């Protein structure tokens, strides 16, 4: 059984898949408490579902892109067979993970979107750094930037691990915390080989709206 907070169909708001229709499978639970978390409602509650029931609900949306997210989806061990099953069913599968949990068991058909926790999150010490060595070209790394200090820290990590040579690197501002123009200008000034992104869904719908 997998504990699920919600399953919904929306526009993918982040990553290189931004703008595409996508089915989101949001699992319940997360061992982290990021200062800027926008899905704290997924920490508790939820309902138990079988993998068959989840797949059937996803299939009903008639959409080939699926993201398994949270919370932290990998905090539930049953997320691994769920990811593999979705791949086997022919879906293009993304998993959004905090980077705090070992990704070794994730099916290599899955596109891992790994969130590297900057100091502004308050969770940098929870990072499982070997995950960066496991990144494949179809994976993506995301830095959520709260301020200039976060940006400089992320820039150093990017160079230390040579992340652009491994996969696509994303940088996005914490919504409402830093001027988006400032982050864009910092990236341009340093000529970083990254993709600047906004949380598109927060501009389409209300920033605190669920199920979108």
Secondary structure, 3 states (H helix, E strand, C coil): CEEEEEEEEEECCCCCCCCCEEEEEEECCCCCCCCCCCCHHHCCCCEEECHHHHHHHHHCCCCCEEEEECCCHHHCCHHHHHHHHHHHCCCEEEEEECCCCCCCCCCCCCEEEEEECCHHHCCHHHCCCHHHHCCCCCCEEEEEECCHHHHHHHHHHHHHCCHHHHCEEEEEECCCCCCHHHHHHHHHHHCCCCEEECCCHHHHCCCCCCCC
